[in-house]
Amino acid sequence: MELIKKYCTKCFIVALEKAKNTHKETNGEHFQCIFDMEETTYGNMNKALIKEFNLRGQARNGLGRQYGKITKDKINDIELACIYTTKEGNVISNIEQEQIKEWYEKSYIKKTVFNIRLLVEYLDSFHYYQDEREFYFSDYLEKIKEHIIEYHLDYKIELPRRNIFYDYIRYYLSTSVKVKNKLEIIKYYYKNYT
């Protein structure tokens, strides 16, 4: 932390996170950081951190890269980036704690339990126009996708990755009693979405 404080005289956020299925050599633990500093200052700090902790900049021998950056011009909304960075709550920062707490409370709470049966009930609560023509099948599947996203946002559950997202659609199509033309829709789904 002393190195970061030395170089970052403006504001910074350093958050410890634990991810599943990535960062295997650290059991999922990794840092997510936001620094407000000039590019040259960042370069100097980065060199010092790499030297101090002997960090790997490229994946090799089956081991992942240990650092990287996204520049300010690639971030559409800095507040959303701060919200995302504080999501697990394990944060060190020179920003006022009230602000960190506000961002954390806006973030998606990882502890929310996802229940696929509740998702099916949620999706069944909507009326979908169903027709036997393929044009309507695509509209129908797009509406299901929209409602899955709304469900995750409404219940503050992290949005699923693409492959999991499509697993939810498959599960819904196969288990819901409200899906008409089930065989045709599932065939259409496999033809166009997998």
Buried (B, 14 or more C-beta within 10 A) or exposed (E): EEEBEEBBEEBBBBBEBBBEEEBEEEEEEBBBBBBBBEEEBBEBBBEBBBEEEEEBEEEEEEEBEBBEEEEEEEEEEEEEBBBBBBBBBBBBBBBEEEBBEBBBEBBBBEEEEBEEEEBBEBBBEEEBEBEEEEEBBBBBBEBBBEBBEEBBEEBEBEEBEEEEBBEBBBBBBEEBEBBEBBEBBBEBBEEEEE
